[in-house]
Amino acid sequence: MMTSWKLVRVIAGFFILLSLALGVPESPLFVSKYWLFFIAFVGLNLLQSGLTNWCLMESILRKLGVPSGC
């Protein structure tokens, strides 16, 4: 089973790739350029997590029973 800190990185990577696929006009899955704001949101959350050592997604995963890891 994956630890919470690894799962956070997998989820962040998935969100970035998904929002690129939905936000870049050249993509066959393009919906709207406003999906690119979601990439900024994910990036800001990763930056905040790195500076404060606290991540909301990791807290949520721990409450769901995912084991924490170092």
Backbone torsions as a table, in degrees:
resi	resn	phi	psi	omega
1	MET	NA	143.4	-179.7
2	MET	-78.1	148.8	175.2
3	THR	-83.7	164.7	-174.8
4	SER	-62.8	-39.2	-177.6
5	TRP	-69.9	-31.2	175.6
6	LYS	-72.7	-40.6	-180.0
7	LEU	-65.0	-35.4	176.6
8	VAL	-59.8	-43.1	-179.5
9	ARG	-68.2	-37.1	176.9
10	VAL	-65.1	-44.9	179.6
11	ILE	-63.9	-44.2	179.4
12	ALA	-61.3	-44.5	177.9
13	GLY	-61.8	-41.3	177.4
14	PHE	-62.6	-45.0	179.2
15	PHE	-61.0	-40.2	180.0
16	ILE	-65.5	-48.0	180.0
17	LEU	-64.4	-40.0	178.6
18	LEU	-64.1	-45.7	-178.4
19	SER	-69.4	-30.4	172.6
20	LEU	-64.8	-44.1	-179.9
21	ALA	-63.2	-34.4	-177.9
22	LEU	-88.9	-16.0	-173.3
23	GLY	-110.4	-14.3	-179.6
24	VAL	-92.2	122.1	-175.0
25	PRO	-56.5	-28.2	-178.9
26	GLU	-77.5	-9.3	-178.2
27	SER	-75.9	141.6	176.6
28	PRO	-68.7	-14.1	179.6
29	LEU	-101.3	10.7	-175.1
30	PHE	-52.6	133.3	176.1
31	VAL	-119.9	-54.9	-177.9
32	SER	-160.4	145.7	178.4
33	LYS	-67.0	-16.3	-179.7
34	TYR	-69.6	-14.1	173.5
35	TRP	-63.3	-22.3	179.8
36	LEU	-66.4	-23.6	174.9
37	PHE	-64.5	-28.9	178.2
38	PHE	-65.7	-34.3	175.9
39	ILE	-62.2	-42.8	178.0
40	ALA	-62.2	-40.6	178.3
41	PHE	-61.8	-46.7	179.0
42	VAL	-63.3	-43.9	179.0
43	GLY	-61.8	-42.1	177.7
44	LEU	-64.5	-38.2	177.1
45	ASN	-66.3	-39.0	176.7
46	LEU	-65.2	-40.9	177.3
47	LEU	-62.7	-48.2	178.9
48	GLN	-60.1	-41.8	179.5
49	SER	-62.7	-41.2	179.7
50	GLY	-67.6	-32.0	-178.3
51	LEU	-84.4	-29.8	-174.0
52	THR	-109.8	-8.9	-175.7
53	ASN	59.8	28.8	175.7
54	TRP	-134.5	134.7	-178.8
55	CYS	-136.8	123.4	-179.5
56	LEU	-60.3	-43.6	-179.4
57	MET	-60.4	-41.0	179.2
58	GLU	-65.9	-38.3	176.9
59	SER	-62.7	-41.6	178.5
60	ILE	-64.1	-44.9	-179.8
61	LEU	-63.0	-39.4	178.4
62	ARG	-63.7	-39.6	177.9
63	LYS	-66.7	-25.4	177.2
64	LEU	-83.2	-1.1	175.6
65	GLY	98.8	6.0	177.4
66	VAL	-75.3	129.2	-177.8
67	PRO	-68.0	142.2	176.7
68	SER	-78.0	160.6	179.9
69	GLY	-143.0	162.3	-179.7
70	CYS	-103.7	NA	NA
